[in-house]
Amino acid sequence: MEKTYNKLVRDNIPEIIEKNGGKPFFRELNEQEYWEYLLKKDEEELQEVKEASSREERKKNLLISWNY
């Protein structure tokens, strides 16, 4: 079954998919699209921080968001 994520790709994900026998489909974004997706990602990360149930969970989410 084909999955669509519409997410920014990092950490050599297309290569990992290929190594596991899959066929990744992706495209490079233009600069405007890139910034739109990057802002969307930041909004998602911020929402996770806001919804965290503890200080430790907030801290974990903040540390993860700074590493993407």
C-alpha positions in Angstrom: 0.0 0.0 0.0 1.4 3.4 -1.0 1.7 6.0 1.7 1.8 9.8 1.2 3.4 11.9 3.9 3.9 15.4 2.4 6.8 16.1 4.8 10.3 17.4 4.6 12.8 14.6 4.1 15.9 14.3 6.1 18.4 11.7 7.4 18.8 9.9 4.0 15.3 8.6 4.2 15.0 7.9 0.4 18.2 5.8 0.5 16.9 3.9 3.6 13.6 3.2 1.8 15.5 1.9 -1.2 17.7 -0.4 0.9 14.5 -1.9 2.4 13.2 -2.7 -1.1 10.9 0.3 -1.4 10.6 2.9 -4.1 10.6 6.4 -2.7 8.9 9.2 -4.5 10.1 12.7 -3.7 10.8 16.1 -5.2 12.9 19.0 -4.4 11.0 22.1 -3.2 11.6 25.6 -4.5 12.7 28.1 -1.9 9.2 29.3 -1.1 7.8 25.8 -0.7 10.7 24.9 1.5 10.0 27.7 3.9 6.3 26.9 3.9 7.0 23.3 4.9 9.6 24.3 7.4 7.2 26.7 9.1 4.5 23.9 9.1 7.0 21.6 10.8 7.8 24.2 13.4 4.1 24.7 14.1 3.7 20.9 14.5 6.6 20.7 16.9 5.3 23.7 18.9 1.9 22.0 19.2 3.6 18.9 20.6 5.4 21.0 23.2 2.1 22.7 24.2 0.3 19.4 24.5 3.0 17.8 26.6 1.8 16.4 29.9 5.0 17.0 31.9 8.0 19.2 32.0 10.2 16.3 31.0 8.0 15.6 27.9 8.2 19.3 27.0 11.9 19.3 27.3 12.2 16.1 25.2 10.0 17.7 22.5 12.0 20.9 22.5 15.3 19.0 22.2 14.0 16.9 19.3 12.6 19.9 17.5 16.1 21.6 17.6 17.7 18.6 15.9 15.5 18.3 12.8 
